[in-house]
Amino acid sequence: MKNHKKHIHHTKLSKEESPIVGSEYRFLTKESQELFDAKICKYSGGCWGTIEVTTVLSSQMEQFYKAGMQFQVKMAMYDFVKIETEEVIL
C-alpha cells in the first residue's frame, strides 16, 4: 500500500494586501460581516498571522472573541481594513 500525501493548498496574500505588524485593522468575514478590530502582532508573509483583539464589534461576536485575546488566523480567510488613527500634537 502506497503512502499518499495529501497536498494542502495555502492561500497567500500578495505584498500589496499584506498587513503591517503593529497596525490595527477591522476584520470582516468574506460576506462583509464585521467581527472585531485587532492589532497585528506577527506576520511574515504567507498564510498565517498572530493578532490581538482590541474591540469586539457586536454583542453576537462576544461569545467567540474577547478584547486582549491573541491567536493565529489564516489571513486570507478574512477581509481587513486598516484603521487610521489621527495623531494629536499638543
C-alpha positions as CSV (number, residue, x, y, z in Angstrom):
1,M,0.0,0.0,0.0
2,K,1.4,3.4,-1.1
3,N,1.6,6.3,1.3
4,H,-0.1,9.2,-0.5
5,K,0.5,12.6,0.9
6,K,-2.4,15.0,0.6
7,H,-1.4,18.4,-0.8
8,I,-2.8,21.2,1.3
9,H,-3.5,24.4,-0.7
10,H,-2.3,27.6,1.1
11,T,-3.8,30.9,0.1
12,K,-1.2,33.6,0.5
13,L,-1.7,37.4,0.4
14,S,0.0,39.5,-2.1
15,K,2.6,42.0,-0.8
16,E,0.1,44.8,-1.5
17,E,-2.6,43.1,0.6
18,S,-0.2,42.2,3.5
19,P,-0.9,43.7,6.9
20,I,1.7,45.8,8.7
21,V,2.9,44.4,12.1
22,G,1.8,46.8,14.9
23,S,-1.1,48.3,12.9
24,E,-4.7,47.9,13.8
25,Y,-7.3,46.5,11.3
26,R,-11.0,45.9,11.2
27,F,-11.6,42.2,10.4
28,L,-14.6,41.1,8.4
29,T,-15.9,37.9,7.0
30,K,-15.8,37.4,3.3
31,E,-19.5,38.1,3.4
32,S,-18.7,41.6,4.9
33,Q,-19.9,40.8,8.5
34,E,-17.8,42.9,10.9
35,L,-16.1,40.7,13.6
36,F,-13.5,42.7,15.6
37,D,-10.7,45.2,15.4
38,A,-7.3,43.7,16.1
39,K,-3.6,44.6,16.2
40,I,-1.3,42.6,14.0
41,C,1.3,41.0,16.4
42,K,3.2,38.8,14.0
43,Y,3.1,38.4,10.2
44,S,6.0,37.5,7.9
45,G,4.1,36.8,4.7
46,G,2.4,33.7,3.7
47,C,-0.8,32.4,5.2
48,W,-0.7,32.9,9.0
49,G,-0.5,35.8,11.3
50,T,-0.9,36.4,15.1
51,I,-3.4,39.0,16.1
52,E,-4.7,40.6,19.3
53,V,-8.3,41.6,19.5
54,T,-8.7,45.2,20.6
55,T,-12.5,45.7,20.2
56,V,-15.3,43.2,19.6
57,L,-17.8,44.8,17.2
58,S,-21.1,43.2,18.1
59,S,-22.6,41.5,21.1
60,Q,-23.2,38.4,19.0
61,M,-19.4,38.1,18.5
62,E,-18.6,38.5,22.2
63,Q,-19.3,34.8,22.8
64,F,-16.4,34.0,20.5
65,Y,-13.9,36.9,20.9
66,K,-12.7,39.0,23.9
67,A,-10.5,42.1,23.9
68,G,-6.9,41.1,24.7
69,M,-7.3,37.7,23.2
70,Q,-4.3,36.6,21.0
71,F,-4.5,33.9,18.4
72,Q,-3.3,32.8,14.9
73,V,-5.5,33.4,11.9
74,K,-5.3,32.4,8.3
75,M,-5.1,36.0,7.0
76,A,-6.6,35.2,3.5
77,M,-9.8,33.9,5.1
78,Y,-10.7,37.5,6.2
79,D,-11.2,40.9,4.6
80,F,-9.5,43.5,6.7
81,V,-9.2,47.3,6.5
82,K,-6.5,49.4,8.2
83,I,-7.8,51.6,11.0
84,E,-6.3,55.0,10.5
85,T,-5.6,56.9,13.8
86,E,-5.1,60.6,13.9
87,E,-2.1,61.8,15.8
88,V,-2.8,64.6,18.2
89,I,0.0,67.1,18.7
90,L,-0.2,69.2,21.8
